[in-house]
Amino acid sequence: MQDETGKGERLNRFLAQAGVCSRREADRLIEQGRVTVDGEPGVTGQRVLPGQKVCVDGRQVQDEGKTLILAVHKPRGVVCTTDRRWGDPTLEDLVDIPERVFGIGRLDKQSEGLILMTNRGELTNSILKAAGGHEREYLVTVDKPVTAAFLAGMRRGVYLAELDRKTLPCRVEKTGERQLRIILRQGLNRQIRRMCAAFGYTVERLVRVRIMNIRLGGLAPGKWRELTKEETAGLLEALAQGGEEEHDGA
């Protein structure tokens, strides 16, 4: 149904504000016939009125019921996007529930580990805005022995020529002959891989094991769980701090 009065919010902006995807990607979903408004196929430029039911792939974008926050173990090879043109499995394929949930932040295709998902766009925006001020912890396996000089250089911060930026100092410790633990408060694009490459190392495996107070723990690859009340309370309390948007520290 098309709104001819000029009121309401454009469908692509509605999806973007809900945290589902960018406006450009929303237009692509609409063109592919994957978006419905009150059960009818969405139209590019269409406006959404309050109370209308918007679904993507049959799942409602905004549910007025329970707020869901999920911890998901993203396996290697799964992508954090709704773009299915390349046939890659997506986060949404892992979570088989009626509610529409979407990822908060990203992990690149070759990285593994913890990512959060929610059905609340406003919560997504709050977490992304605060991400730069909060810790994210990774276990990283590289292609050759970890040296003291490598650790010291990573801790000090690394100039990344591709991004023309120097990374902030971070916590790094050796956990095995070719493994290290890195704790970041920054989320530049493919940051850890770029940092390691600056010292001649190639990342063979990268697993995110913690976001703020939420730990991956024993959650198996491809599995998910709802946050506990204690985890949710700690997460919301931490959001009082500000920061810069998370991209992909992996």
N, C-alpha and C positions, 0 to 999 in steps of 0.2 A: 504494500500500500504506500503510495507516494503522498507526502504532505504538501499540498499546494498553497498553504497559508504563509510559508516562510518561517514558521515557528519550529521549535524543536532543534535538535542537534544533528548535523550531518552524520551519516552512518559511519563513514571512515573515521571521523573524529571521535564518535562514540566508542568505537572499538579501541582506538588508540588511548583514550582517556581511561578506559577500563583496564588497560595494561595488556591487552591481548597481543598487539603488534603495532608496528608503525602505520601511519596513514597510507603510505604507498603500498605496504603489504596488505592492508585492509582492502584497498581498491582491488588488489589481485584476488583476494578471497571472494569479494563480491562478484567480480567478473567470472570466477570459476563456479559460481552458483552454490558456494558453500555457506553463505550467510542468508538467514531468513529473518523476517520481521513479522511477528504474529502469524507464523506458519507459511508466509508467502516469500518467494525469492526476493532478496534485497536488490536494489537498483543503485548504480553509481549516482551519487548526488542526493540520494534520498535522505529525508530528515526523520529522526526518531523522536516520537512524542513521549512524555512521561507515561509510564505504565505499559508501554509496548514491550513485547517479549522478543528479544534479539538472541538468536542462536547461531553458533558456528559449528558446522558438522553435527547438528542436532543437539548440541549442548548449550544450555542457556548461559549467556555471558555474565549477567548479573542476577544473582539469586538473593532475594530479600530474607532468606532464612539464615542458617548457621554460617558463621565465618569459618572457613577452612584454611588451615596452614599445614602443609605437608612437607615432610622431609623425604627426599627422593634420592636414591643412589643411582646416578646416571652412569650407565656403562659406556665404555669406549665405543664410538661409532654412532651414538645417538646424538641428534642435533637439537639445539635449543631454539628452534624457530618453528613457525607454522607453515613455512614454505615447503611444499611436498613435491616440487618440480623434479628434484633429483632422486626421489625414491628412498631417501634416508629415513630410518625410524626416528620419531620425534618423542619428546618428553610426554606428550599427551597419549602416545601409544602405550606408555608404561602404566598409566593411572586409569583404571577402568572403573569410573564412578559416574553417576548421572550428572553431577555438577560440572560446569565448565571451570577448569583451573588452568593457570598459566604460570610459567616459570618466572622467578624473580632473579634478574641478572642472568649471566651466561657462564657456561664452560664450553671450551671449543670441542670440536668433534672428537679429537684424539685424547681429550682429558676425561678423567673419571671422577666420581665422588659425589659429595653432597651438593644438592641444589634445593632451594625452597620453592614451593608452588602454593598459590592461593587463588581463591575466587573473588578477591576484593582488589579492585584496581587502585583504590586510595591507599591501601596497605602496601601494595607494590611500590607506588611512588614514594612513600615514606621511607621504606627500606632502602631503595636505590639512592635517595638523597642523602641518607645517613651512612651509606656503605663506606665512603672514604675515611670515616673516622673510627671504624670498627675492624676488629681482627678477623682474618680468614687464614686458616692453617692448611698447609699442603705437605704431603710426603712426595718427594721427587727422587726418581732413580735416573742416573745419568750413565753415559757410556764408558766412563773410565774412573779410576779412583779419585775420591774427593780429597783435595789437599787443603792445608791450612791457609795458603795464599788465596785459593778460590773462595773459601768461607769468609775470609777477612774482606775480600773485595766485594762480595755480595752484601755483606753487612753494611759497608760504608755507603752503598748506593752506586748505581751503574749508569753511565751515560749511554742512552740508546739512540744511535744515529738515525734510525728509521723514523723515530718519533720526535727527534730533536728535543729530548727531555732526559733529565737524570732522575732515576728512581730515588725514593726516600730511603733513608737507613731502615733496615729491617732486622728481625731476629732470625738467625740461621744457625743450625747445629747439625753436626754429622751424626747420622743414626746407623750407618753401615758403610762398608768399604766404598760403595757407589751410591749411597743414599743419603739424603739430607732432609731436614724439616725446615720449612720456611713459613714465617708468620708475617703477613702483609697487612698494612692499613691503606693500601693503594690498589687500584685495579686498572692499570693500563692494559691496552690490548696485547694479549699473549705475553704478558710481562715476564713471567718466570722463564719461559722458553727463550725470550730475547736476552734476558740477563745471563742465563747459562751460556748461550752462544757467544756472548761478548768475551768469555773466558775460554772459548774453544771446546765447550761441552755441548753434547746433544742430549736432550731429554728423551729417555726411553719410556718412562711411565710417570704420569703425574696424577695424583689423587688428592682431591680436596676432602679433608677430614673434619673440618669445623668451620662454621660461620657464626661469629659472635659467640653466643652461649649454646648453640645447637651443634651437637657432635654426630658424626656419621655412625660411630660405634660399630656394632655387628650387623648393621643393615646390609643385606646381600645385594649385589648388583641387580638392577632392574626392579627392586622392591621399594616400597614406600610405607610411611606410617604418618599418622597425625601427631602433631606436637603435643606433649603433655601440657597440663595447665601451668606447671612450673616453668617449662621452656617458653611458653607463650608469654607469661608474665615477665620473664627476664628479657625477652626480645623486645616487648613493647616499652619496657623501662629504658632499655638501651637506646631506643629511637629518640630520646630526648636530645641526643647529641646530633650535630649536623655533620656534613661531609660532602664529598663529590660523588657523582654517579659512578656505579660499578660498570665496568665494561667486561674485561676478561683477564684476570690476573694469571690465568693458566697459559 
